[in-house]
Amino acid sequence: MKCEICSKNIETTFMNKVLGTYIKDEKGKKHAVCLECQKKFNNIKKEILENIK
């Protein structure tokens, strides 16, 4: 799985959980975001959604 902001691969745990998060937009679509991008945008949902490619 790739981050939708920086296009890096997102690591997963042995139980197939992502080491990052999913952000839902206003249409209900889920977007995968890595930990680095979360930190970069201070985990503010509005800023993260604006930077999704």
PyMOL Python script that loads the backbone (N, CA, C, O; Angstrom):
from pymol import cmd

cmd.read_pdbstr("""\
ATOM      1  N   MET A   1       0.840  -1.165   0.000  1.00  0.00           N
ATOM      2  CA  MET A   1       0.000   0.000   0.000  1.00  0.00           C
ATOM      3  C   MET A   1       0.893   1.237   0.000  1.00  0.00           C
ATOM      4  O   MET A   1       1.933   1.254   0.657  1.00  0.00           O
ATOM      5  N   LYS A   2       0.491   2.265  -0.730  1.00  0.00           N
ATOM      6  CA  LYS A   2       1.302   3.476  -0.836  1.00  0.00           C
ATOM      7  C   LYS A   2       0.579   4.669  -0.217  1.00  0.00           C
ATOM      8  O   LYS A   2      -0.649   4.754  -0.233  1.00  0.00           O
ATOM      9  N   CYS A   3       1.373   5.585   0.329  1.00  0.00           N
ATOM     10  CA  CYS A   3       0.847   6.834   0.863  1.00  0.00           C
ATOM     11  C   CYS A   3       0.335   7.671  -0.305  1.00  0.00           C
ATOM     12  O   CYS A   3       0.992   7.759  -1.342  1.00  0.00           O
ATOM     13  N   GLU A   4      -0.828   8.282  -0.144  1.00  0.00           N
ATOM     14  CA  GLU A   4      -1.408   9.055  -1.228  1.00  0.00           C
ATOM     15  C   GLU A   4      -0.864  10.480  -1.297  1.00  0.00           C
ATOM     16  O   GLU A   4      -1.263  11.246  -2.174  1.00  0.00           O
ATOM     17  N   ILE A   5       0.036  10.848  -0.392  1.00  0.00           N
ATOM     18  CA  ILE A   5       0.667  12.162  -0.439  1.00  0.00           C
ATOM     19  C   ILE A   5       2.080  12.049  -1.017  1.00  0.00           C
ATOM     20  O   ILE A   5       2.411  12.732  -1.986  1.00  0.00           O
ATOM     21  N   CYS A   6       2.912  11.188  -0.421  1.00  0.00           N
ATOM     22  CA  CYS A   6       4.315  11.105  -0.836  1.00  0.00           C
ATOM     23  C   CYS A   6       4.619   9.886  -1.708  1.00  0.00           C
ATOM     24  O   CYS A   6       5.734   9.775  -2.218  1.00  0.00           O
ATOM     25  N   SER A   7       3.692   8.991  -1.891  1.00  0.00           N
ATOM     26  CA  SER A   7       3.819   7.781  -2.718  1.00  0.00           C
ATOM     27  C   SER A   7       4.842   6.772  -2.206  1.00  0.00           C
ATOM     28  O   SER A   7       5.272   5.902  -2.964  1.00  0.00           O
ATOM     29  N   LYS A   8       5.239   6.867  -0.939  1.00  0.00           N
ATOM     30  CA  LYS A   8       6.117   5.861  -0.337  1.00  0.00           C
ATOM     31  C   LYS A   8       5.267   4.664   0.081  1.00  0.00           C
ATOM     32  O   LYS A   8       4.067   4.796   0.321  1.00  0.00           O
ATOM     33  N   ASN A   9       5.900   3.499   0.164  1.00  0.00           N
ATOM     34  CA  ASN A   9       5.208   2.320   0.669  1.00  0.00           C
ATOM     35  C   ASN A   9       4.949   2.486   2.164  1.00  0.00           C
ATOM     36  O   ASN A   9       5.829   2.915   2.910  1.00  0.00           O
ATOM     37  N   ILE A  10       3.745   2.147   2.591  1.00  0.00           N
ATOM     38  CA  ILE A  10       3.393   2.191   4.008  1.00  0.00           C
ATOM     39  C   ILE A  10       3.637   0.803   4.575  1.00  0.00           C
ATOM     40  O   ILE A  10       3.160  -0.194   4.032  1.00  0.00           O
ATOM     41  N   GLU A  11       4.385   0.744   5.675  1.00  0.00           N
ATOM     42  CA  GLU A  11       4.680  -0.535   6.306  1.00  0.00           C
ATOM     43  C   GLU A  11       3.429  -1.074   6.991  1.00  0.00           C
ATOM     44  O   GLU A  11       2.541  -0.317   7.384  1.00  0.00           O
ATOM     45  N   THR A  12       3.378  -2.402   7.126  1.00  0.00           N
ATOM     46  CA  THR A  12       2.269  -3.033   7.824  1.00  0.00           C
ATOM     47  C   THR A  12       2.814  -3.927   8.925  1.00  0.00           C
ATOM     48  O   THR A  12       3.968  -4.352   8.879  1.00  0.00           O
ATOM     49  N   THR A  13       1.976  -4.211   9.915  1.00  0.00           N
ATOM     50  CA  THR A  13       2.356  -5.116  10.989  1.00  0.00           C
ATOM     51  C   THR A  13       2.121  -6.546  10.539  1.00  0.00           C
ATOM     52  O   THR A  13       1.620  -6.778   9.438  1.00  0.00           O
ATOM     53  N   PHE A  14       2.476  -7.494  11.373  1.00  0.00           N
ATOM     54  CA  PHE A  14       2.288  -8.898  11.016  1.00  0.00           C
ATOM     55  C   PHE A  14       0.809  -9.260  10.909  1.00  0.00           C
ATOM     56  O   PHE A  14       0.470 -10.278  10.306  1.00  0.00           O
ATOM     57  N   MET A  15      -0.080  -8.442  11.485  1.00  0.00           N
ATOM     58  CA  MET A  15      -1.527  -8.683  11.401  1.00  0.00           C
ATOM     59  C   MET A  15      -2.154  -7.891  10.258  1.00  0.00           C
ATOM     60  O   MET A  15      -3.377  -7.778  10.182  1.00  0.00           O
ATOM     61  N   ASN A  16      -1.327  -7.340   9.366  1.00  0.00           N
ATOM     62  CA  ASN A  16      -1.746  -6.584   8.185  1.00  0.00           C
ATOM     63  C   ASN A  16      -2.408  -5.252   8.508  1.00  0.00           C
ATOM     64  O   ASN A  16      -3.244  -4.777   7.739  1.00  0.00           O
ATOM     65  N   LYS A  17      -2.045  -4.640   9.639  1.00  0.00           N
ATOM     66  CA  LYS A  17      -2.521  -3.298   9.966  1.00  0.00           C
ATOM     67  C   LYS A  17      -1.484  -2.300   9.482  1.00  0.00           C
ATOM     68  O   LYS A  17      -0.284  -2.552   9.589  1.00  0.00           O
ATOM     69  N   VAL A  18      -1.940  -1.155   8.945  1.00  0.00           N
ATOM     70  CA  VAL A  18      -1.005  -0.164   8.416  1.00  0.00           C
ATOM     71  C   VAL A  18      -0.389   0.644   9.541  1.00  0.00           C
ATOM     72  O   VAL A  18      -1.039   0.921  10.549  1.00  0.00           O
ATOM     73  N   LEU A  19       0.886   1.024   9.359  1.00  0.00           N
ATOM     74  CA  LEU A  19       1.565   1.913  10.295  1.00  0.00           C
ATOM     75  C   LEU A  19       1.379   3.333   9.771  1.00  0.00           C
ATOM     76  O   LEU A  19       2.305   3.948   9.243  1.00  0.00           O
ATOM     77  N   GLY A  20       0.205   3.817   9.924  1.00  0.00           N
ATOM     78  CA  GLY A  20      -0.228   5.114   9.425  1.00  0.00           C
ATOM     79  C   GLY A  20      -1.704   5.232   9.737  1.00  0.00           C
ATOM     80  O   GLY A  20      -2.155   4.752  10.777  1.00  0.00           O
ATOM     81  N   THR A  21      -2.456   5.855   8.863  1.00  0.00           N
ATOM     82  CA  THR A  21      -3.883   5.999   9.109  1.00  0.00           C
ATOM     83  C   THR A  21      -4.644   6.101   7.807  1.00  0.00           C
ATOM     84  O   THR A  21      -4.064   6.284   6.737  1.00  0.00           O
ATOM     85  N   TYR A  22      -5.936   5.982   7.917  1.00  0.00           N
ATOM     86  CA  TYR A  22      -6.846   6.225   6.808  1.00  0.00           C
ATOM     87  C   TYR A  22      -7.599   7.508   7.108  1.00  0.00           C
ATOM     88  O   TYR A  22      -8.056   7.714   8.232  1.00  0.00           O
ATOM     89  N   ILE A  23      -7.730   8.371   6.112  1.00  0.00           N
ATOM     90  CA  ILE A  23      -8.473   9.622   6.243  1.00  0.00           C
ATOM     91  C   ILE A  23      -9.637   9.550   5.260  1.00  0.00           C
ATOM     92  O   ILE A  23      -9.438   9.243   4.084  1.00  0.00           O
ATOM     93  N   LYS A  24     -10.851   9.831   5.735  1.00  0.00           N
ATOM     94  CA  LYS A  24     -12.013   9.852   4.846  1.00  0.00           C
ATOM     95  C   LYS A  24     -12.252  11.268   4.357  1.00  0.00           C
ATOM     96  O   LYS A  24     -12.198  12.224   5.130  1.00  0.00           O
ATOM     97  N   ASP A  25     -12.522  11.394   3.046  1.00  0.00           N
ATOM     98  CA  ASP A  25     -12.875  12.703   2.519  1.00  0.00           C
ATOM     99  C   ASP A  25     -14.389  12.893   2.647  1.00  0.00           C
ATOM    100  O   ASP A  25     -15.084  12.038   3.197  1.00  0.00           O
ATOM    101  N   GLU A  26     -14.897  14.025   2.133  1.00  0.00           N
ATOM    102  CA  GLU A  26     -16.318  14.323   2.286  1.00  0.00           C
ATOM    103  C   GLU A  26     -17.224  13.376   1.508  1.00  0.00           C
ATOM    104  O   GLU A  26     -18.414  13.277   1.808  1.00  0.00           O
ATOM    105  N   LYS A  27     -16.684  12.682   0.518  1.00  0.00           N
ATOM    106  CA  LYS A  27     -17.464  11.705  -0.245  1.00  0.00           C
ATOM    107  C   LYS A  27     -17.460  10.327   0.416  1.00  0.00           C
ATOM    108  O   LYS A  27     -18.196   9.439  -0.014  1.00  0.00           O
ATOM    109  N   GLY A  28     -16.647  10.137   1.449  1.00  0.00           N
ATOM    110  CA  GLY A  28     -16.573   8.867   2.153  1.00  0.00           C
ATOM    111  C   GLY A  28     -15.475   7.949   1.666  1.00  0.00           C
ATOM    112  O   GLY A  28     -15.367   6.822   2.149  1.00  0.00           O
ATOM    113  N   LYS A  29     -14.646   8.396   0.715  1.00  0.00           N
ATOM    114  CA  LYS A  29     -13.551   7.580   0.209  1.00  0.00           C
ATOM    115  C   LYS A  29     -12.386   7.612   1.199  1.00  0.00           C
ATOM    116  O   LYS A  29     -12.033   8.671   1.718  1.00  0.00           O
ATOM    117  N   LYS A  30     -11.787   6.433   1.457  1.00  0.00           N
ATOM    118  CA  LYS A  30     -10.655   6.337   2.374  1.00  0.00           C
ATOM    119  C   LYS A  30      -9.355   6.584   1.631  1.00  0.00           C
ATOM    120  O   LYS A  30      -9.167   6.104   0.514  1.00  0.00           O
ATOM    121  N   HIS A  31      -8.450   7.342   2.262  1.00  0.00           N
ATOM    122  CA  HIS A  31      -7.125   7.619   1.716  1.00  0.00           C
ATOM    123  C   HIS A  31      -6.093   7.178   2.750  1.00  0.00           C
ATOM    124  O   HIS A  31      -6.211   7.513   3.928  1.00  0.00           O
ATOM    125  N   ALA A  32      -5.078   6.427   2.311  1.00  0.00           N
ATOM    126  CA  ALA A  32      -4.015   5.955   3.197  1.00  0.00           C
ATOM    127  C   ALA A  32      -2.930   7.022   3.312  1.00  0.00           C
ATOM    128  O   ALA A  32      -2.488   7.585   2.310  1.00  0.00           O
ATOM    129  N   VAL A  33      -2.504   7.295   4.553  1.00  0.00           N
ATOM    130  CA  VAL A  33      -1.479   8.302   4.813  1.00  0.00           C
ATOM    131  C   VAL A  33      -0.449   7.701   5.766  1.00  0.00           C
ATOM    132  O   VAL A  33      -0.808   7.097   6.776  1.00  0.00           O
ATOM    133  N   CYS A  34       0.856   7.874   5.433  1.00  0.00           N
ATOM    134  CA  CYS A  34       1.929   7.322   6.268  1.00  0.00           C
ATOM    135  C   CYS A  34       2.174   8.192   7.506  1.00  0.00           C
ATOM    136  O   CYS A  34       1.680   9.316   7.603  1.00  0.00           O
ATOM    137  N   LEU A  35       2.947   7.645   8.445  1.00  0.00           N
ATOM    138  CA  LEU A  35       3.239   8.360   9.687  1.00  0.00           C
ATOM    139  C   LEU A  35       4.018   9.652   9.445  1.00  0.00           C
ATOM    140  O   LEU A  35       3.775  10.658  10.112  1.00  0.00           O
ATOM    141  N   GLU A  36       4.954   9.627   8.491  1.00  0.00           N
ATOM    142  CA  GLU A  36       5.769  10.809   8.225  1.00  0.00           C
ATOM    143  C   GLU A  36       4.906  11.978   7.738  1.00  0.00           C
ATOM    144  O   GLU A  36       5.096  13.119   8.158  1.00  0.00           O
ATOM    145  N   CYS A  37       3.964  11.680   6.854  1.00  0.00           N
ATOM    146  CA  CYS A  37       3.087  12.743   6.341  1.00  0.00           C
ATOM    147  C   CYS A  37       2.127  13.239   7.421  1.00  0.00           C
ATOM    148  O   CYS A  37       1.772  14.417   7.441  1.00  0.00           O
ATOM    149  N   GLN A  38       1.707  12.348   8.316  1.00  0.00           N
ATOM    150  CA  GLN A  38       0.875  12.771   9.433  1.00  0.00           C
ATOM    151  C   GLN A  38       1.631  13.779  10.294  1.00  0.00           C
ATOM    152  O   GLN A  38       1.084  14.815  10.674  1.00  0.00           O
ATOM    153  N   LYS A  39       2.886  13.472  10.597  1.00  0.00           N
ATOM    154  CA  LYS A  39       3.699  14.369  11.416  1.00  0.00           C
ATOM    155  C   LYS A  39       3.963  15.688  10.689  1.00  0.00           C
ATOM    156  O   LYS A  39       3.952  16.757  11.299  1.00  0.00           O
ATOM    157  N   LYS A  40       4.200  15.598   9.375  1.00  0.00           N
ATOM    158  CA  LYS A  40       4.520  16.767   8.565  1.00  0.00           C
ATOM    159  C   LYS A  40       3.371  17.782   8.576  1.00  0.00           C
ATOM    160  O   LYS A  40       3.610  18.990   8.597  1.00  0.00           O
ATOM    161  N   PHE A  41       2.127  17.294   8.562  1.00  0.00           N
ATOM    162  CA  PHE A  41       0.959  18.181   8.546  1.00  0.00           C
ATOM    163  C   PHE A  41       0.279  18.262   9.901  1.00  0.00           C
ATOM    164  O   PHE A  41      -0.895  18.623   9.983  1.00  0.00           O
ATOM    165  N   ASN A  42       1.002  17.931  10.966  1.00  0.00           N
ATOM    166  CA  ASN A  42       0.541  18.042  12.351  1.00  0.00           C
ATOM    167  C   ASN A  42      -0.773  17.317  12.613  1.00  0.00           C
ATOM    168  O   ASN A  42      -1.541  17.710  13.492  1.00  0.00           O
ATOM    169  N   ASN A  43      -1.031  16.252  11.845  1.00  0.00           N
ATOM    170  CA  ASN A  43      -2.198  15.402  12.016  1.00  0.00           C
ATOM    171  C   ASN A  43      -3.509  16.189  11.934  1.00  0.00           C
ATOM    172  O   ASN A  43      -4.484  15.844  12.602  1.00  0.00           O
ATOM    173  N   ILE A  44      -3.533  17.243  11.119  1.00  0.00           N
ATOM    174  CA  ILE A  44      -4.740  18.048  10.916  1.00  0.00           C
ATOM    175  C   ILE A  44      -5.415  17.548   9.642  1.00  0.00           C
ATOM    176  O   ILE A  44      -4.848  17.621   8.552  1.00  0.00           O
ATOM    177  N   LYS A  45      -6.644  17.037   9.803  1.00  0.00           N
ATOM    178  CA  LYS A  45      -7.347  16.374   8.707  1.00  0.00           C
ATOM    179  C   LYS A  45      -7.512  17.290   7.486  1.00  0.00           C
ATOM    180  O   LYS A  45      -7.332  16.842   6.354  1.00  0.00           O
ATOM    181  N   LYS A  46      -7.845  18.541   7.701  1.00  0.00           N
ATOM    182  CA  LYS A  46      -8.075  19.482   6.603  1.00  0.00           C
ATOM    183  C   LYS A  46      -6.810  19.662   5.754  1.00  0.00           C
ATOM    184  O   LYS A  46      -6.868  19.638   4.525  1.00  0.00           O
ATOM    185  N   GLU A  47      -5.671  19.843   6.424  1.00  0.00           N
ATOM    186  CA  GLU A  47      -4.397  20.030   5.714  1.00  0.00           C
ATOM    187  C   GLU A  47      -3.986  18.767   4.971  1.00  0.00           C
ATOM    188  O   GLU A  47      -3.470  18.847   3.857  1.00  0.00           O
ATOM    189  N   ILE A  48      -4.207  17.608   5.571  1.00  0.00           N
ATOM    190  CA  ILE A  48      -3.852  16.353   4.917  1.00  0.00           C
ATOM    191  C   ILE A  48      -4.685  16.150   3.663  1.00  0.00           C
ATOM    192  O   ILE A  48      -4.145  15.772   2.623  1.00  0.00           O
ATOM    193  N   LEU A  49      -6.002  16.394   3.739  1.00  0.00           N
ATOM    194  CA  LEU A  49      -6.873  16.222   2.580  1.00  0.00           C
ATOM    195  C   LEU A  49      -6.525  17.176   1.444  1.00  0.00           C
ATOM    196  O   LEU A  49      -6.672  16.815   0.276  1.00  0.00           O
ATOM    197  N   GLU A  50      -6.067  18.389   1.762  1.00  0.00           N
ATOM    198  CA  GLU A  50      -5.677  19.350   0.731  1.00  0.00           C
ATOM    199  C   GLU A  50      -4.438  18.890  -0.040  1.00  0.00           C
ATOM    200  O   GLU A  50      -4.258  19.261  -1.200  1.00  0.00           O
ATOM    201  N   ASN A  51      -3.583  18.082   0.598  1.00  0.00           N
ATOM    202  CA  ASN A  51      -2.326  17.665  -0.031  1.00  0.00           C
ATOM    203  C   ASN A  51      -2.366  16.297  -0.669  1.00  0.00           C
ATOM    204  O   ASN A  51      -1.349  15.848  -1.197  1.00  0.00           O
ATOM    205  N   ILE A  52      -3.498  15.612  -0.645  1.00  0.00           N
ATOM    206  CA  ILE A  52      -3.620  14.304  -1.289  1.00  0.00           C
ATOM    207  C   ILE A  52      -3.635  14.503  -2.796  1.00  0.00           C
ATOM    208  O   ILE A  52      -4.341  15.365  -3.319  1.00  0.00           O
ATOM    209  N   LYS A  53      -2.839  13.686  -3.484  1.00  0.00           N
ATOM    210  CA  LYS A  53      -2.711  13.803  -4.939  1.00  0.00           C
ATOM    211  C   LYS A  53      -3.935  13.291  -5.642  1.00  0.00           C
ATOM    212  O   LYS A  53      -3.997  13.315  -6.872  1.00  0.00           O
TER     213      LYS A  53
END
""", "prot")
cmd.dss("prot")
cmd.show_as("cartoon", "prot")
cmd.util.cbc("prot")
cmd.orient("prot")
